[in-house]
Amino acid sequence: MQSLVWCTAGLLLSAAGTWAALGYARWRRLVDLPDERRNHSIPTPRGGGIGIVIASLAGVAVAAGLGFVAPFAALAFAAGLLLVAGVGWIDDHRPLSAWLRLLAHVLAGGVLALVPAVQGQWLLAACALMLVPALVNIWNFMDGINGIATIQTALCLLLVSLLLSAPATLPVVLALGACLGFLPFNFPRARIFLGDVGSGALGFVVAAAVVLVADRGDLRCVLVAMPAMPFLVDAGFTLAGRMIRGERWWQAHSQHLYQRLVRRGHGHAAVALGYAGFSIVAVILALFIATLQVGWALALAATVGWFLFVAAAWFFLKDRTDAEESSGLE
C-alpha cells in the first residue's frame, strides 16, 4: 500500500508538471521541427521531462525528511540531478556544446560518487563516476521516438523496486510513478517530448538506482543492467560503428537501429513496445535469478548471457534492415 501511494504521488506530480511544461513550451515556442534526423512529422513542444525531475526531487526530499534516505545521499542525488537536468533545460532553450554538457554530466557523476566514497567504497565510487555520464548520454541518444526512453526507465526502476524492500526504494517507486505520469503525454502520440532536461534526468535516475542497490551491499546490482540491455546494445554498437568509420560520434544522428526501424515503416509504438518486450523478459529473468540467491559470479554470468542474446537479436535486425534499405535503393 505504501508503494502504491508513493507511485500515485509521483504519477500525479509528474503529470501536473508535464501539463504545465506543455503550456510553457508553447508560450516560449520550444518546439522540435521535423527534419531528416528526427523521426516525427509535425512540430512538437519539448521539455516535458521537467515534470519527472520535479517529482523525483520532491520524492527524495520527502524520503529524507521521513528518515528513509540518509540526508547526505539525498543531497547528493538532488545536486547531481539538478546538474544534469539544469544543463539539459538550458540546452532545450539554447543549444550548448556537447563537451560542456559532458562536463556537467561528469560533475554530476562525481557528486553521486561522493555517497559511496564517504563510506570508503572506492570501487563503487569510481563506477558511479563513470556510470552517470554514460547512462545520461545513452538515454539522450535513445530518446528519439515516442515513449521509448520513459518505458525503458520505468522497467529498470520496477526491477530495482522489486529487488530491494521498502522504505529504501520508495523514492525509486515515486520516480517510477513519475515516468508513468509523463507517458500519456508522449505515447503513443507525442504531445510533448522529454527534451534534454528529461532524457538526461532519466539516465541519471537509472544510474542512481544502480548505485542504491550496490551501496546496500547487494551484488545483484549487475542484474539491473538486464532490462537496460536494449538501450546499452543499440547505443553501444551504433557508437562503436560510428567511431570505427571515423565519423563525429559526439554529434546527433539517426543511425540507431530503433530509428532505422521506424523509417522502414515500423511505427513508434511498435518499436518502443518491441524494445520494452525484451526488457520485460529481462525483469522476469532477473527476479527469478535473484530468488535463487546466487552469488556475484552467477549473476554476472546471467547478465552477460542476456547481453549476448540481445546483441544477437540486434545484429539480426540490423542485417535485415541493411538488406531492406539496400533493396530499396536499387
C-alpha positions as CSV (number, residue, x, y, z in Angstrom):
1,M,0.0,0.0,0.0
2,Q,2.8,2.4,0.9
3,S,4.5,1.8,-2.5
4,L,1.2,2.4,-4.3
5,V,0.8,5.7,-2.5
6,W,4.3,6.9,-3.5
7,C,3.8,5.7,-7.1
8,T,0.5,7.5,-7.4
9,A,2.0,10.7,-5.9
10,G,4.8,10.6,-8.4
11,L,2.4,10.0,-11.2
12,L,0.1,12.9,-10.3
13,L,3.0,15.3,-9.6
14,S,4.7,14.4,-12.9
15,A,1.5,14.7,-14.9
16,A,0.9,18.2,-13.4
17,G,4.4,19.3,-14.1
18,T,4.3,17.9,-17.7
19,W,1.0,19.7,-18.3
20,A,2.5,23.0,-17.1
21,A,5.6,22.4,-19.2
22,L,3.4,21.9,-22.3
23,G,1.9,25.3,-21.8
24,Y,5.3,26.9,-21.1
25,A,6.8,25.3,-24.2
26,R,4.0,26.6,-26.4
27,W,4.4,30.1,-24.8
28,R,8.2,30.1,-25.3
29,R,7.9,28.3,-28.7
30,L,10.2,25.5,-27.6
31,V,9.4,23.2,-30.5
32,D,11.3,20.5,-32.3
33,L,10.7,20.8,-36.0
34,P,10.7,17.8,-38.3
35,D,13.9,17.2,-40.3
36,E,16.0,14.4,-41.8
37,R,17.4,13.4,-38.4
38,R,14.2,13.3,-36.4
39,N,11.5,10.7,-36.5
40,H,8.4,12.8,-36.2
41,S,6.4,14.6,-38.9
42,I,4.8,17.5,-37.1
43,P,6.3,20.3,-34.9
44,T,6.2,19.1,-31.3
45,P,6.9,21.0,-28.0
46,R,9.9,19.8,-25.9
47,G,11.0,20.0,-22.3
48,G,8.2,17.9,-20.8
49,G,10.7,15.9,-18.8
50,I,10.9,18.7,-16.2
51,G,7.8,17.1,-14.6
52,I,9.7,13.9,-13.9
53,V,12.6,16.0,-12.5
54,I,10.3,17.9,-10.1
55,A,8.6,14.7,-9.0
56,S,11.9,12.9,-8.4
57,L,13.3,15.8,-6.4
58,A,10.2,16.0,-4.3
59,G,10.3,12.3,-3.7
60,V,13.8,12.2,-2.4
61,A,13.2,15.3,-0.3
62,V,10.2,13.7,1.4
63,A,12.1,10.4,1.8
64,A,15.0,12.2,3.5
65,G,12.6,14.1,5.8
66,L,10.9,10.8,6.9
67,G,14.3,9.2,7.5
68,F,14.0,6.7,4.6
69,V,17.1,8.1,2.9
70,A,20.3,9.5,4.5
71,P,20.3,13.3,4.2
72,F,23.8,13.3,2.6
73,A,22.7,10.7,0.0
74,A,19.5,12.7,-0.7
75,L,21.5,15.9,-1.1
76,A,24.0,14.2,-3.5
77,F,21.2,12.8,-5.6
78,A,19.4,16.1,-5.8
79,A,22.6,18.0,-6.7
80,G,23.5,15.6,-9.4
81,L,20.0,15.5,-10.8
82,L,19.9,19.3,-10.8
83,L,23.2,19.5,-12.7
84,V,22.1,17.1,-15.4
85,A,18.6,18.5,-15.7
86,G,19.8,22.1,-15.4
87,V,22.2,21.8,-18.3
88,G,19.5,19.9,-20.3
89,W,17.0,22.7,-19.6
90,I,19.4,25.3,-20.8
91,D,20.1,23.2,-23.9
92,D,16.4,22.9,-24.6
93,H,16.3,26.7,-24.7
94,R,19.6,27.5,-26.3
95,P,21.9,24.7,-27.7
96,L,25.1,24.1,-25.8
97,S,28.3,22.4,-26.9
98,A,28.5,18.7,-26.5
99,W,31.6,19.0,-24.4
100,L,30.1,21.5,-22.0
101,R,27.1,19.1,-21.5
102,L,29.5,16.2,-20.9
103,L,31.4,18.2,-18.3
104,A,28.2,18.8,-16.4
105,H,27.4,15.1,-16.6
106,V,30.9,14.1,-15.3
107,L,30.5,16.6,-12.4
108,A,27.1,15.0,-11.6
109,G,28.7,11.6,-11.6
110,G,31.3,13.0,-9.2
111,V,28.7,14.3,-6.9
112,L,26.8,11.0,-6.8
113,A,30.1,9.2,-6.3
114,L,30.6,11.0,-3.0
115,V,27.9,8.8,-1.4
116,P,29.9,5.6,-1.6
117,A,33.2,7.4,-1.3
118,V,32.5,8.7,2.2
119,Q,31.8,5.1,3.2
120,G,35.1,4.0,1.8
121,Q,33.6,2.2,-1.1
122,W,36.1,3.5,-3.7
123,L,35.3,0.9,-6.4
124,L,31.7,1.8,-6.3
125,A,32.5,5.5,-6.3
126,A,34.6,5.0,-9.4
127,C,31.8,3.1,-11.1
128,A,29.3,5.8,-10.2
129,L,31.6,8.5,-11.6
130,M,31.7,6.6,-15.0
131,L,28.1,5.3,-14.9
132,V,26.4,8.7,-14.7
133,P,27.8,10.3,-17.9
134,A,27.5,7.0,-19.7
135,L,23.8,6.4,-18.9
136,V,22.9,10.1,-19.2
137,N,24.2,10.2,-22.8
138,I,22.8,6.8,-23.7
139,W,19.4,7.9,-22.6
140,N,19.8,11.1,-24.6
141,F,20.9,9.2,-27.7
142,M,18.0,6.7,-27.4
143,D,15.3,9.3,-26.8
144,G,14.3,9.6,-30.4
145,I,10.8,8.1,-30.7
146,N,7.6,8.3,-28.7
147,G,7.7,6.6,-25.3
148,I,10.9,4.5,-25.7
149,A,13.1,6.2,-23.1
150,T,10.3,6.6,-20.5
151,I,9.2,3.0,-20.8
152,Q,12.8,1.6,-20.6
153,T,13.4,3.7,-17.5
154,A,10.2,2.6,-15.8
155,L,11.1,-1.1,-16.3
156,C,14.6,-0.6,-14.9
157,L,13.1,1.2,-11.8
158,L,10.5,-1.5,-11.5
159,L,13.2,-4.1,-11.2
160,V,15.1,-2.1,-8.6
161,S,11.9,-1.5,-6.5
162,L,11.3,-5.3,-6.5
163,L,14.9,-6.3,-5.7
164,L,15.0,-4.1,-2.6
165,S,12.5,-3.8,0.2
166,A,10.6,-0.6,1.2
167,P,11.2,2.0,2.5
168,A,14.6,2.2,0.9
169,T,13.1,2.1,-2.6
170,L,10.2,4.4,-2.0
171,P,11.9,7.3,-3.9
172,V,12.5,4.8,-6.7
173,V,8.9,3.9,-6.7
174,L,7.9,7.6,-6.9
175,A,10.3,8.1,-9.9
176,L,8.6,5.1,-11.5
177,G,5.3,6.8,-11.0
178,A,6.7,10.0,-12.4
179,C,7.6,8.1,-15.6
180,L,4.0,6.8,-15.8
181,G,2.7,10.3,-15.3
182,F,4.6,11.6,-18.2
183,L,3.9,8.7,-20.6
184,P,0.3,9.7,-21.7
185,F,1.7,13.0,-23.0
186,N,4.3,11.2,-25.1
187,F,2.9,7.8,-26.0
188,P,1.5,6.5,-28.3
189,R,1.1,10.0,-29.8
190,A,3.5,12.7,-28.6
191,R,2.0,16.0,-27.4
192,I,5.4,16.9,-25.9
193,F,8.9,15.5,-25.9
194,L,11.1,14.8,-22.9
195,G,13.7,17.2,-24.1
196,D,17.3,17.1,-22.9
197,V,16.1,18.0,-19.5
198,G,14.1,14.8,-19.3
199,S,16.2,12.3,-21.2
200,G,19.3,13.2,-19.3
201,A,17.4,13.1,-16.0
202,L,16.1,9.6,-16.7
203,G,19.7,8.4,-17.4
204,F,20.8,9.9,-14.1
205,V,17.9,8.4,-12.1
206,V,18.7,4.9,-13.5
207,A,22.4,5.3,-12.6
208,A,21.5,6.4,-9.1
209,A,19.2,3.4,-8.7
210,V,22.0,1.1,-9.6
211,V,24.3,2.8,-7.1
212,L,21.5,2.5,-4.5
213,V,21.4,-1.3,-5.0
214,A,25.1,-1.6,-4.9
215,D,25.5,0.7,-1.9
216,R,23.4,-1.7,0.2
217,G,26.0,-4.3,-0.5
218,D,23.7,-6.2,-2.9
219,L,25.8,-7.8,-5.6
220,R,22.6,-8.3,-7.7
221,C,23.1,-4.7,-8.9
222,V,24.5,-6.2,-12.1
223,L,21.1,-7.6,-12.8
224,V,19.7,-4.1,-13.2
225,A,21.7,-4.0,-16.5
226,M,19.4,-6.6,-17.9
227,P,16.3,-4.5,-18.6
228,A,18.6,-1.7,-19.8
229,M,20.3,-4.0,-22.3
230,P,18.3,-3.0,-25.4
231,F,19.5,0.6,-24.8
232,L,23.0,-0.4,-24.0
233,V,23.3,-2.7,-27.0
234,D,21.8,-0.3,-29.6
235,A,23.7,2.8,-28.3
236,G,26.9,0.9,-27.7
237,F,27.2,-0.9,-31.1
238,T,26.0,2.1,-33.0
239,L,28.5,4.4,-31.3
240,A,31.3,1.8,-31.9
241,G,30.4,1.7,-35.6
242,R,30.5,5.5,-35.9
243,M,33.9,5.6,-34.3
244,I,35.3,2.9,-36.5
245,R,34.1,4.7,-39.6
246,G,35.7,7.9,-38.4
247,E,32.5,9.9,-38.0
248,R,32.0,12.6,-35.5
249,W,30.4,10.3,-33.0
250,W,29.5,13.0,-30.5
251,Q,27.2,14.7,-32.9
252,A,23.5,14.0,-33.2
253,H,22.4,11.4,-35.8
254,S,19.7,9.0,-36.7
255,Q,21.7,5.7,-37.2
256,H,20.4,3.8,-34.2
257,L,18.5,0.6,-35.0
258,Y,15.3,1.9,-33.4
259,Q,15.4,5.0,-35.6
260,R,16.0,2.9,-38.7
261,L,13.2,0.6,-37.9
262,V,10.8,3.5,-37.7
263,R,12.0,4.8,-41.0
264,R,11.3,1.4,-42.5
265,G,7.7,1.7,-41.6
266,H,7.5,0.1,-38.2
267,G,5.6,2.6,-36.1
268,H,6.8,4.4,-33.0
269,A,4.6,2.3,-30.7
270,A,5.6,-1.0,-32.3
271,V,9.3,-0.3,-32.0
272,A,9.1,1.1,-28.4
273,L,7.0,-1.9,-27.3
274,G,9.4,-4.2,-29.1
275,Y,12.3,-2.9,-27.1
276,A,10.1,-3.0,-24.0
277,G,9.3,-6.7,-24.7
278,F,13.0,-7.5,-24.3
279,S,13.1,-5.5,-21.0
280,I,10.0,-7.2,-19.6
281,V,11.5,-10.6,-20.2
282,A,14.7,-9.3,-18.6
283,V,12.9,-8.1,-15.5
284,I,11.2,-11.6,-15.1
285,L,14.6,-13.4,-15.6
286,A,16.4,-11.1,-13.2
287,L,13.8,-11.6,-10.4
288,F,14.0,-15.3,-10.9
289,I,17.8,-15.3,-10.6
290,A,17.5,-13.0,-7.6
291,T,15.2,-15.5,-5.8
292,L,17.8,-18.2,-6.3
293,Q,20.2,-16.1,-4.1
294,V,23.1,-16.8,-6.4
295,G,26.5,-15.2,-5.9
296,W,28.2,-12.4,-7.8
297,A,29.7,-14.7,-10.4
298,L,26.4,-16.4,-11.5
299,A,24.6,-13.1,-11.5
300,L,27.3,-11.6,-13.7
301,A,27.2,-14.7,-16.0
302,A,23.4,-14.4,-16.4
303,T,23.8,-10.7,-17.3
304,V,26.5,-11.5,-19.8
305,G,24.3,-14.2,-21.3
306,W,21.4,-11.8,-21.7
307,F,23.7,-9.3,-23.3
308,L,24.8,-11.9,-25.9
309,F,21.1,-12.8,-26.6
310,V,20.1,-9.1,-27.1
311,A,23.2,-8.5,-29.2
312,A,22.4,-11.4,-31.4
313,A,18.9,-10.1,-31.9
314,W,20.3,-6.6,-32.6
315,F,22.7,-7.9,-35.3
316,F,19.9,-10.0,-36.9
317,L,17.6,-7.0,-37.1
318,K,20.4,-4.7,-38.3
319,D,21.3,-7.1,-41.1
320,R,17.7,-7.4,-42.1
321,T,17.3,-3.6,-42.1
322,D,20.5,-3.2,-44.1
323,A,19.2,-5.6,-46.7
324,E,15.8,-3.8,-46.8
325,E,17.5,-0.4,-47.2
326,S,19.8,-1.7,-49.9
327,S,17.0,-3.3,-51.9
328,G,15.1,0.0,-51.6
329,L,17.9,1.9,-53.2
330,E,18.2,-0.5,-56.2
